[in-house]
Amino acid sequence: MSHTIGVRQAQKLKTRQALLDAALELLEHQSLSSLGLREVTRAVGVTPTAFYRHFGGTADLGVALVEETLGSLHGMIGAILADTGDSEERLDRSVGLIARHVASQPAHFRFIAREQHGGVSQVREAIAAQLRAFAEEVAEVLGAEPASEGWEREDLLMLGGLYVDHMVLTASALLDAGPEGEGAVVHAARRRLRLVTLGRAHWLDGGS
């Protein structure tokens, strides 16, 4: 009996993933707000009824795509920033992480770039929530460093937000530039991060 349940669960997960993959492929050419449920089910070869066993609608599916794309990044940026090494090494690791993820999952990041300001409110909110969580994680790591002594929590969150905004900007630039333009984007991204790092070192010099 338990074997049968296990097989059914595995098939359910397989169908769910197939729906996510099909939707992502269809979204290469359109926005989520224009995506039809029947388009997705037709691509997978299941009925609309089967779709509703996994998602409440296309908005729910979009939120799942957000979690699939950004969820795996949680902790990674913070871990890179927490690693020992000088600031140049941390710049290289941070930008390199973004470049690798965009290169390996371009469709996922193209979806995020399009839907961050798209027409489906649940998805916009899901992306915003993920980015806020990133900013909080980065702020926590940076706040534990000696360079942050005397910083207010609000300022640490602002700094974390700058790193996350930079991550999003760099990902979008990499998508637009393609493989041939990656080097120039990475170079510019490192320079922007260096500017943030220098600004951080002098943030308390002039008071608030």
Phi, psi and omega per residue, in radians:
M1 nan -0.801 -3.126
S2 -1.120 -0.578 3.106
H3 -1.119 -0.727 3.130
T4 -1.096 -0.742 3.118
I5 -1.094 -0.702 3.133
G6 -1.118 -0.706 3.119
V7 -1.134 -0.749 3.136
R8 -1.116 -0.724 3.131
Q9 -1.123 -0.717 3.125
A10 -1.111 -0.705 3.128
Q11 -1.180 -0.642 3.114
K12 -1.110 -0.782 3.116
L13 -1.126 -0.648 3.122
K14 -1.118 -0.754 3.131
T15 -1.156 -0.727 3.122
R16 -1.037 -0.807 -3.134
Q17 -1.143 -0.634 3.109
A18 -1.107 -0.661 3.095
L19 -1.150 -0.739 3.101
L20 -1.100 -0.776 -3.121
D21 -1.134 -0.725 -3.141
A22 -1.143 -0.749 3.128
A23 -1.083 -0.756 -3.127
L24 -1.076 -0.706 3.114
E25 -1.142 -0.737 3.124
L26 -1.159 -0.569 -3.103
L27 -1.323 -0.080 3.018
E28 -1.105 -0.430 -3.004
H29 -2.104 0.096 -3.127
Q30 -2.791 2.945 3.104
S31 -1.538 2.847 3.141
L32 -1.112 -0.617 -3.104
S33 -1.134 -0.371 3.133
S34 -1.758 -0.039 -3.106
L35 -1.339 2.231 3.119
G36 -1.614 2.447 3.122
L37 -0.999 -0.709 -3.112
R38 -1.181 -0.483 3.044
E39 -1.057 -0.773 -3.088
V40 -1.205 -0.823 -3.100
T41 -1.166 -0.603 3.111
R42 -1.132 -0.700 -3.134
A43 -1.137 -0.553 -3.119
V44 -1.573 -0.432 -3.105
G45 1.486 0.581 3.082
V46 -2.176 2.928 -3.133
T47 -1.504 2.768 3.045
P48 -0.972 -0.596 3.101
T49 -1.047 -0.710 3.119
A50 -1.138 -0.636 3.110
F51 -1.005 -0.773 -3.063
Y52 -1.250 -0.133 3.010
R53 -1.326 -0.265 -3.073
H54 -2.006 -0.617 -3.066
F55 -2.403 2.576 3.116
G56 -1.331 -0.262 -3.134
G57 2.941 -3.051 -3.109
T58 -1.178 -0.529 3.090
A59 -1.116 -0.738 3.103
D60 -1.103 -0.706 3.083
L61 -1.096 -0.724 3.112
G62 -1.077 -0.712 3.104
V63 -1.090 -0.689 3.105
A64 -1.114 -0.634 3.077
L65 -1.155 -0.647 3.078
V66 -1.068 -0.813 -3.121
E67 -1.140 -0.658 3.130
E68 -1.153 -0.659 -3.088
T69 -1.344 -0.852 -3.000
L70 -1.683 -0.399 -3.083
G71 -1.023 -0.666 -3.091
S72 -1.216 -0.287 -3.112
L73 -1.476 -0.241 -3.092
H74 -1.034 2.302 3.128
G75 1.545 -0.447 -3.065
M76 -1.189 -0.838 3.133
I77 -1.093 -0.787 3.126
G78 -1.073 -0.686 -3.140
A79 -1.142 -0.688 3.112
I80 -1.118 -0.770 -3.138
L81 -1.164 -0.524 -3.109
A82 -1.398 -0.327 -3.138
D83 -1.060 2.563 3.055
T84 -1.217 2.787 -3.111
G85 2.300 2.855 -3.120
D86 -1.371 3.038 -3.048
S87 -1.116 -0.550 3.136
E88 -1.130 -0.728 3.105
E89 -1.101 -0.730 -3.125
R90 -1.156 -0.659 3.080
L91 -1.055 -0.822 -3.117
D92 -1.078 -0.761 -3.106
R93 -1.175 -0.721 -3.121
S94 -1.105 -0.874 -3.126
V95 -1.172 -0.671 3.121
G96 -1.085 -0.681 3.112
L97 -1.060 -0.810 -3.141
I98 -1.086 -0.806 -3.112
A99 -1.063 -0.726 -3.133
R100 -1.142 -0.737 -3.116
H101 -1.200 -0.694 3.111
V102 -1.144 -0.708 -3.136
A103 -1.143 -0.617 -3.088
S104 -1.499 -0.398 -3.103
Q105 -2.370 0.997 -3.071
P106 -1.064 -0.671 -3.119
A107 -1.137 -0.664 3.117
H108 -1.100 -0.810 -3.091
F109 -1.297 -0.497 3.044
R110 -1.149 -0.671 3.081
F111 -1.066 -0.804 3.129
I112 -1.084 -0.792 -3.114
A113 -1.054 -0.686 -3.115
R114 -1.314 -0.724 -2.987
E115 -1.557 -0.141 3.114
Q116 -1.018 -0.560 3.101
H117 -2.180 0.508 -3.085
G118 -1.445 -2.967 -2.998
G119 -1.606 0.023 -3.118
V120 -1.852 1.878 -2.994
S121 -1.078 -0.670 -3.130
Q122 -1.071 -0.637 -3.121
V123 -1.309 -0.732 3.062
R124 -0.985 -0.783 -3.120
E125 -1.158 -0.653 3.129
A126 -1.147 -0.727 3.105
I127 -1.130 -0.796 3.134
A128 -1.051 -0.700 -3.140
A129 -1.138 -0.718 3.105
Q130 -1.110 -0.741 -3.122
L131 -1.184 -0.638 3.060
R132 -1.103 -0.717 3.129
A133 -1.106 -0.709 3.065
F134 -1.030 -0.831 -3.106
A135 -1.044 -0.702 3.134
E136 -1.163 -0.693 3.120
E137 -1.116 -0.779 3.132
V138 -1.135 -0.733 3.130
A139 -1.064 -0.674 -3.141
E140 -1.129 -0.752 3.129
V141 -1.144 -0.836 -3.109
L142 -1.165 -0.571 -3.132
G143 -1.157 -0.374 -3.134
A144 -1.478 -0.088 -3.095
E145 -1.527 2.611 3.108
P146 -0.992 -0.558 -3.115
A147 -1.125 -0.280 -3.115
S148 -1.736 0.149 3.131
E149 -1.047 2.251 -3.139
G150 1.570 -0.055 3.136
W151 -1.354 2.474 3.010
E152 -1.367 2.680 3.117
R153 -1.002 -0.709 -3.135
E154 -1.047 -0.694 -3.126
D155 -1.248 -0.643 3.080
L156 -1.104 -0.696 3.094
L157 -1.153 -0.637 3.089
M158 -1.118 -0.726 3.112
L159 -1.134 -0.762 3.080
G160 -1.036 -0.691 3.109
G161 -1.122 -0.622 3.097
L162 -1.108 -0.737 3.103
Y163 -1.104 -0.754 -3.111
V164 -1.205 -0.737 3.079
D165 -1.033 -0.678 3.108
H166 -1.113 -0.706 3.114
M167 -1.045 -0.797 -3.134
V168 -1.147 -0.776 3.125
L169 -1.057 -0.766 -3.130
T170 -1.151 -0.728 3.113
A171 -1.054 -0.769 3.134
S172 -1.123 -0.722 3.135
A173 -1.136 -0.672 3.108
L174 -1.128 -0.696 3.104
L175 -1.094 -0.750 -3.128
D176 -1.205 -0.646 -3.040
A177 -1.352 -0.559 -3.072
G178 1.297 3.077 -3.088
P179 -0.997 -0.641 -3.088
E180 -1.216 -0.413 -3.128
G181 -1.809 0.103 -3.059
E182 -1.048 -0.725 -3.089
G183 -1.016 -0.771 -3.129
A184 -1.163 -0.680 3.125
V185 -1.140 -0.786 3.136
V186 -1.069 -0.735 3.124
H187 -1.058 -0.833 3.140
A188 -1.127 -0.667 -3.132
A189 -1.118 -0.721 3.125
R190 -1.124 -0.690 3.134
R191 -1.131 -0.703 3.123
R192 -1.151 -0.719 3.113
L193 -1.144 -0.634 3.098
R194 -1.096 -0.671 3.114
L195 -1.111 -0.732 3.091
V196 -1.082 -0.738 -3.139
T197 -1.089 -0.750 3.115
L198 -1.155 -0.701 3.105
G199 -1.109 -0.651 3.117
R200 -1.070 -0.723 -3.090
A201 -1.089 -0.421 -3.074
H202 -2.020 0.203 -3.052
W203 -1.028 -0.674 -3.061
L204 -1.559 -0.038 -3.068
D205 -1.072 -0.717 -3.070
G206 -1.796 0.281 -3.103
G207 1.339 -2.919 -3.107
S208 -1.525 nan nan
